[in-house]
Amino acid sequence: MTTLLHLDASARTRSISREVSAVFADAWRVHNPDGSYRYRDLAADPVPFIDEAWTELCDAVLAQATTDLDRLGELVRTPEQAAAWAIVEPLLAEVLAADVILIGTPMYNYSIPAALKAWLDQVTFPRMSLGHRRFVVATARGGAYSPGAPKAAYDYQERYLRDFFAGHFAVYDTVFVNAELANARQDPALAHLRDKHDESYALAIESARSLAKEY
């Protein structure tokens, strides 16, 4: 049985990244009727930032050369570490149970929301590998950051996540579905680009729906 873990990180309850990720999730469930689905809203139910006790667990992972993620709890030595592990354990269990991890995220200030970064910090430990797991990231960007765009060099959203998944999780099969120029909906200075946004948004919706059939 295939399992999908679906995360949303937008501070907006009605957002483009949520819409695109929902299209993928809905289509995935149609094509995987026997699959398991888990949803977590990182904005509505934020994950705490890591604390000193978490760093001690991380140090223990390094000192013990631990690679078995199912046994990280055995490294707990203090009440503070136990409290840190109580936060990590359910989050990490969701990741380990998933075959596909879907993330809906906007671009905030050229990068990702703090809510998503907090989740990544909590579930990431040295020497970990997520093996067969696949990531799909549905994004919304206020401007245009695709290759060749004037601000392409400022894209620290896709570049960061792609490098993060490869460098920390040893996952190289990451697909991005980007809806660009979202600010054309509100900003009069970008109103002349509304058609380009509408095209990008429609393509993102169709790509998410089509991509789900492959997962």
C-alpha positions in Angstrom: 0.0 0.0 0.0 1.3 3.4 -1.0 1.3 6.3 1.5 1.1 10.0 0.8 2.2 12.6 3.4 0.7 16.0 2.4 2.1 19.2 4.0 0.9 22.8 3.5 2.9 25.8 4.7 1.1 28.9 3.5 0.0 31.4 6.0 -3.0 32.0 3.8 -6.0 29.6 4.3 -6.9 30.3 0.6 -3.6 30.2 -1.3 -2.4 29.1 -4.6 0.2 26.7 -3.2 -2.6 25.0 -1.2 -4.8 24.8 -4.3 -2.1 23.2 -6.4 -1.1 20.7 -3.7 -4.8 19.9 -3.1 -5.2 19.1 -6.8 -2.3 16.6 -6.7 -3.6 15.1 -3.4 -7.1 14.6 -4.8 -5.9 13.1 -8.0 -3.5 10.9 -6.1 -6.3 9.5 -4.0 -8.4 8.8 -7.1 -5.5 6.8 -8.7 -4.5 5.1 -5.4 -7.9 4.1 -3.9 -6.2 1.7 -1.5 -3.5 4.1 -0.5 -3.0 5.8 2.8 -3.2 9.6 3.1 -1.9 11.9 5.9 -2.3 15.6 6.0 -0.5 18.2 8.2 -1.1 22.0 8.1 2.2 23.5 9.2 0.8 27.0 9.3 -2.4 26.2 11.3 -0.6 23.7 13.6 3.0 25.0 13.6 5.9 22.7 14.6 8.1 24.2 17.4 11.6 25.4 16.6 14.3 23.0 17.6 15.9 23.7 21.1 19.1 22.8 22.9 17.8 19.4 23.8 17.3 18.7 20.1 20.9 19.7 19.4 22.0 17.2 22.1 20.1 14.4 20.4 21.8 15.5 17.1 25.2 15.3 18.8 24.3 11.8 20.2 23.5 10.7 16.6 26.9 11.8 15.5 28.8 10.4 18.5 27.1 7.0 18.2 27.2 7.0 14.4 23.5 6.1 14.4 21.9 5.4 11.1 18.8 3.5 12.2 16.1 6.2 12.4 13.7 3.8 14.2 16.1 3.7 17.1 16.8 7.4 17.7 14.6 7.3 20.8 17.2 5.1 22.5 19.6 8.0 22.6 17.4 10.0 25.0 19.2 10.6 28.3 17.5 13.6 30.0 13.9 14.8 30.6 14.7 17.7 28.3 15.8 15.3 25.6 12.7 13.3 26.2 10.5 16.4 25.6 12.4 17.2 22.4 12.0 13.6 21.2 8.3 13.7 22.0 8.0 16.4 19.3 10.3 14.7 16.8 8.9 11.2 17.1 5.4 11.7 15.5 6.8 14.0 12.8 9.5 11.5 11.9 7.1 8.6 12.0 5.0 10.3 9.4 8.0 10.8 7.1 9.2 7.2 7.5 5.7 5.8 6.8 5.3 7.8 3.6 6.3 6.8 0.1 5.4 10.2 -1.4 5.8 13.5 0.4 3.8 16.4 -1.0 4.7 19.9 0.1 2.6 23.0 -0.8 4.6 26.1 -0.1 4.7 29.8 -1.1 7.9 31.7 -1.7 8.4 34.1 1.1 11.2 36.6 0.7 12.9 34.5 -2.0 12.8 31.4 0.2 10.5 29.1 2.2 8.2 29.9 5.2 9.6 29.6 8.7 6.8 27.0 9.4 8.3 24.7 6.7 11.9 25.3 7.8 10.9 24.4 11.4 9.4 21.1 10.2 12.6 20.3 8.2 14.8 21.0 11.2 12.8 18.7 13.5 12.8 15.7 11.1 16.4 16.0 9.9 19.3 14.2 11.5 22.9 13.4 10.4 23.6 10.5 8.1 19.9 9.9 7.5 18.6 8.6 4.2 15.0 8.4 3.0 15.8 5.9 0.3 12.9 5.2 -2.0 10.8 8.2 -1.0 9.8 10.8 -3.5 9.1 14.5 -3.0 6.6 16.7 -4.9 6.6 20.4 -4.2 3.8 22.7 -5.3 4.8 26.3 -5.1 3.4 29.8 -5.6 5.7 32.7 -6.3 4.8 36.4 -6.4 7.2 37.0 -9.3 8.9 35.1 -12.1 11.9 33.0 -11.1 12.1 30.4 -13.9 15.4 29.9 -15.8 15.9 33.0 -18.0 13.7 35.3 -15.9 15.4 38.5 -14.6 15.1 37.3 -11.0 16.0 33.6 -11.6 19.2 34.0 -9.5 17.0 35.0 -6.5 15.2 31.7 -6.3 16.3 30.3 -2.9 13.0 28.3 -2.7 13.4 25.5 -5.2 17.1 25.6 -5.1 17.2 25.3 -1.4 14.6 22.5 -1.2 16.2 20.5 -4.0 19.6 20.8 -2.4 18.2 20.0 1.0 16.5 16.8 0.0 19.6 15.6 -1.9 22.1 16.6 0.7 20.3 15.6 3.9 17.9 12.9 2.7 19.8 11.4 -0.3 16.6 11.9 -2.3 17.2 13.1 -5.8 13.7 12.4 -7.3 12.1 15.7 -6.5 9.5 17.4 -8.8 8.5 21.0 -8.6 5.2 22.4 -9.8 5.5 26.2 -9.8 2.7 28.8 -10.2 4.4 32.1 -10.9 3.6 35.8 -10.9 0.9 35.4 -8.3 1.3 39.0 -7.2 -0.3 40.1 -10.5 -3.6 39.3 -8.8 -3.0 42.2 -6.3 -0.2 44.5 -7.5 -1.3 47.2 -10.0 2.4 47.4 -11.1 2.1 43.7 -12.3 -1.4 43.9 -13.7 0.0 43.7 -17.3 1.4 40.3 -16.4 -2.0 38.8 -15.2 -2.4 36.8 -18.4 1.1 35.2 -17.9 0.1 34.4 -14.3 -3.1 32.8 -15.4 -1.2 30.7 -17.9 1.3 29.6 -15.2 -1.4 28.9 -12.7 -3.4 26.8 -15.2 -0.3 24.9 -16.2 0.5 24.2 -12.5 -3.0 22.9 -11.9 -2.9 20.6 -14.9 0.7 19.4 -14.2 -0.3 18.6 -10.6 -3.3 16.6 -11.7 -1.3 14.7 -14.4 1.7 14.1 -12.2 -0.4 12.4 -9.5 -1.1 9.6 -12.0 2.6 8.7 -11.9 2.8 8.4 -8.1 
